[in-house]
């Protein structure tokens, strides 16, 4: 974990190999790409990073492209994600999806010009050049017909950034509206809002089923009849919030991804 933190300075250069083009497809493809980074690219990126940062001795294994060192690094990334990011994932995902929706509407309304113009005020599109204001260094990035991948990022907080290596696929990572950020406590009245949407009892059924429950266990925990519990689970199941399966004489209920999303 110490190595991972050293490779992520609070400001300045951020190694290109830690934000591979494959990350657009998700975490696992990104980790595979990091482990497959050519040693020459690793040395170049880490040499740039070391110019302004003090790096631990363990970085030498990564710079050599040592398989064990790269696996240790990506294992740390997975552990960090599980501990520090997963609890907030719903909020992060909501912010990114809201931005994608905004860009999609701009694209449908006015094409590529509308999409690029919607990136104000952090960027300015004049019809030919997309200018990133307040970029930390002065540089030009030429697409040369390769296209530009726009990546909305929750943890990009100050200004949009690109990869340093001009030979890599052009990528522009830009900040999204954080919708309150991660330093805010859960929204007040959140469970009351869920109850207003589903009804108090059905909202409580979702909470009880969080770790998996039978119909009789739901009835017992909520103080309602088994028939009432069965009726509520049927409504939630038909709405796609619960999945139910029979085990002998017992009906077991679990949350679907949609149900989990509503509860979270």
C-alpha positions as a printed Julia matrix, in Angstrom:
264×3 Matrix{Float64}:
   0.0     0.0     0.0
   2.94    2.35    0.68
   4.06    1.94   -2.92
   0.57    2.65   -4.24
   0.33    5.87   -2.23
   3.8     6.94   -3.38
   2.74    6.52   -7.01
  -0.28    8.78   -6.46
   1.12   12.2    -5.44
  -1.47   14.8    -4.4
  -0.37   17.06   -7.25
   1.88   17.09  -10.27
   2.61   14.28  -12.69
   0.55   11.1   -12.45
   2.01    7.98  -14.16
   0.33    7.18  -17.47
   0.48    3.43  -16.91
  -1.85    3.7   -13.9
  -4.65    5.07  -16.11
  -4.59    2.69  -19.08
  -6.9     3.1   -22.05
  -8.49   -0.24  -21.07
  -9.88    1.3   -17.87
 -12.9     2.42  -19.89
 -13.99   -1.23  -19.79
 -13.81   -1.54  -16.01
 -11.42   -2.31  -13.16
 -10.36   -5.84  -14.1
  -9.32   -5.0   -17.69
  -7.46   -1.97  -16.31
  -5.54   -4.08  -13.8
  -4.65   -6.58  -16.52
  -3.37   -3.71  -18.67
  -1.25   -2.35  -15.81
   0.34   -5.75  -15.28
   1.07   -5.95  -19.03
   2.69   -2.51  -19.34
   6.0    -2.71  -21.27
   9.04   -2.23  -19.05
  10.2     0.71  -21.18
   6.95    2.56  -20.46
   7.22    1.79  -16.74
  10.77    3.16  -16.58
   9.8     6.3   -18.48
   6.77    7.04  -16.28
   8.56    6.33  -13.01
  11.58    8.39  -14.04
   9.26   11.35  -14.64
   7.57   10.78  -11.29
  10.88   10.49   -9.43
  12.0    13.89  -10.72
   9.69   15.65   -8.25
   8.88   12.91   -5.73
  10.76   10.64   -3.35
   9.88    7.05   -4.18
  10.38    3.94   -2.0
  12.95    1.31   -2.95
  10.14   -1.11   -3.86
   9.46    0.94   -6.98
  12.53   -0.61   -8.63
  10.7    -3.93   -9.14
   7.85   -2.14  -10.9
  10.3    -0.18  -13.05
  11.87   -3.46  -14.2
   8.47   -4.87  -15.1
   8.83   -7.59  -12.46
   5.65   -9.69  -12.52
   5.51  -10.15   -8.73
   5.94   -6.4    -8.13
   3.21   -5.51  -10.62
   0.83   -8.08   -9.13
   1.54   -6.71   -5.65
   0.74   -3.2    -6.91
  -2.55   -4.22   -8.54
  -3.49   -6.26   -5.45
  -3.03   -3.09   -3.41
  -5.24   -1.21   -5.86
  -7.99   -3.81   -5.47
  -7.71   -3.7    -1.68
  -7.81    0.09   -1.64
 -10.87    0.1    -3.86
 -12.66   -2.35   -1.57
 -11.86   -0.38    1.59
 -12.0     3.24    0.47
 -14.19    3.41   -2.63
 -16.7     0.54   -2.57
 -18.73    1.99    0.36
 -19.34    5.13   -1.71
 -19.68    3.46   -5.09
 -23.38    4.2    -5.54
 -22.78    7.93   -5.04
 -19.75    7.89   -7.35
 -21.62    5.97  -10.05
 -24.61    8.3    -9.8
 -22.42   11.37  -10.34
 -20.71    9.85  -13.37
 -23.99    8.64  -14.88
 -25.53   12.08  -14.4
 -22.64   13.61  -16.35
 -22.93   11.0   -19.12
 -26.61   11.81  -19.41
 -25.85   15.51  -19.75
 -23.21   14.89  -22.45
 -25.5    12.47  -24.26
 -28.31   15.02  -24.42
 -25.91   17.65  -25.74
 -24.69   15.21  -28.41
 -28.22   14.32  -29.5
 -29.26   17.94  -29.67
 -26.27   19.5   -31.44
 -23.87   16.73  -32.43
 -20.17   16.7   -31.6
 -20.08   20.51  -31.47
 -22.79   20.51  -28.83
 -21.02   17.83  -26.81
 -17.7    19.67  -26.78
 -19.38   23.01  -26.08
 -21.14   21.46  -23.07
 -17.77   20.95  -21.37
 -17.64   24.6   -20.32
 -16.4    26.27  -18.17
 -13.37   23.98  -17.65
 -12.9    23.74  -21.43
 -13.68   25.94  -24.41
 -14.56   24.67  -27.89
 -14.18   27.16  -30.76
 -15.19   24.78  -33.54
 -11.65   23.61  -34.25
  -9.69   23.52  -31.01
 -10.72   22.25  -27.58
  -8.87   24.42  -25.08
  -8.46   23.27  -21.49
  -8.21   26.32  -19.3
  -5.74   26.45  -16.41
  -3.93   23.31  -17.58
  -0.8    22.96  -15.39
   1.59   22.91  -18.37
   1.4    24.29  -21.89
   1.06   21.5   -24.47
  -0.75   20.63  -27.67
  -2.35   17.25  -28.32
  -2.98   16.35  -31.96
  -5.54   13.65  -32.63
  -4.36   12.87  -36.17
  -7.64   11.14  -36.92
  -7.5     8.9   -33.84
 -10.53   10.36  -32.09
 -10.7    11.49  -28.47
 -11.94    9.41  -25.54
 -13.7    11.6   -22.97
 -13.59   10.1   -19.47
 -15.82   11.67  -16.78
 -14.0    11.16  -13.46
 -15.21   11.6    -9.9
 -11.69   11.94   -8.48
 -10.44   14.43  -11.07
 -11.07   17.55   -9.01
  -9.18   20.52  -10.38
  -8.67   20.51  -14.13
  -9.02   18.02  -16.99
  -5.87   16.0   -17.69
  -4.45   13.95  -20.54
  -1.83   11.24  -20.78
   1.74   12.5   -21.17
   2.76   10.04  -23.91
   1.46   11.45  -27.25
   1.69    7.99  -28.84
  -0.96    6.55  -26.51
  -4.64    6.71  -27.56
  -5.84   10.29  -26.91
  -7.73   10.43  -23.61
  -9.12   13.45  -21.79
 -10.14   12.89  -18.18
 -12.36   15.63  -16.82
 -14.07   16.27  -13.46
 -17.75   15.68  -12.9
 -20.09   17.43  -10.49
 -19.58   15.51   -7.25
 -23.2    15.9    -6.13
 -22.12   16.68   -2.57
 -18.87   14.7    -2.54
 -17.85   11.88   -0.21
 -17.31   13.97    2.89
 -21.05   14.38    3.33
 -23.0    12.01    5.59
 -25.83    9.97    4.08
 -28.72   12.14    3.04
 -30.99   12.99    5.98
 -34.32   11.26    5.82
 -33.07    8.78    3.27
 -34.95    5.84    4.76
 -38.02    8.06    5.11
 -37.78    8.86    1.41
 -37.6     5.14    0.55
 -40.6     4.51    2.79
 -42.53    7.29    1.05
 -41.78    5.65   -2.29
 -42.45    2.01   -1.45
 -44.49    2.21    1.71
 -43.02    1.86    5.21
 -43.45   -1.91    5.48
 -42.02   -2.7     2.04
 -39.06   -0.41    2.69
 -38.41   -2.37    5.89
 -38.75   -5.65    3.97
 -35.88   -4.53    1.71
 -33.77   -3.8     4.79
 -34.53   -7.18    6.33
 -33.78   -9.04    3.09
 -30.43   -7.24    2.8
 -28.56  -10.35    4.01
 -31.14  -12.86    2.75
 -34.27  -13.94    4.63
 -37.16  -16.37    4.45
 -40.79  -15.26    4.42
 -41.27  -16.4     8.03
 -38.15  -14.55    9.15
 -39.42  -11.37    7.52
 -42.78  -11.77    9.24
 -41.14  -12.39   12.59
 -38.75   -9.46   12.4
 -41.4    -7.01   11.22
 -44.18   -8.28   13.46
 -46.56   -9.01   10.58
 -48.36  -12.18    9.5
 -46.64  -14.64    7.1
 -49.43  -13.94    4.59
 -48.71  -10.21    4.71
 -44.96  -10.85    4.37
 -45.64  -13.06    1.36
 -47.77  -10.38   -0.24
 -45.14   -7.68    0.23
 -42.32   -9.86   -1.14
 -44.47  -10.72   -4.18
 -44.94   -7.02   -4.96
 -41.22   -6.32   -4.55
 -40.31   -9.38   -6.63
 -42.64   -8.34   -9.46
 -41.0    -4.9    -9.4
 -37.58   -6.52   -9.83
 -36.3    -5.6    -6.38
 -36.26   -9.1    -4.9
 -35.36  -12.57   -6.16
 -37.06  -15.57   -4.52
 -36.38  -19.28   -4.65
 -38.0   -22.22   -2.9
 -35.96  -24.5    -0.65
 -38.26  -27.3     0.45
 -41.16  -25.64    2.26
 -39.26  -22.38    2.7
 -39.2   -19.4     0.34
 -35.87  -17.56    0.49
 -35.54  -13.94   -0.65
 -32.48  -11.92   -1.7
 -32.0    -8.45   -3.16
 -31.54   -8.01   -6.89
 -28.98   -5.41   -8.1
 -31.88   -2.99   -8.53
 -33.09   -3.67   -5.01
 -29.58   -3.24   -3.7
 -29.27    0.05   -5.52
 -32.5     1.35   -4.02
 -31.48    0.28   -0.53
 -28.03    1.85   -0.91
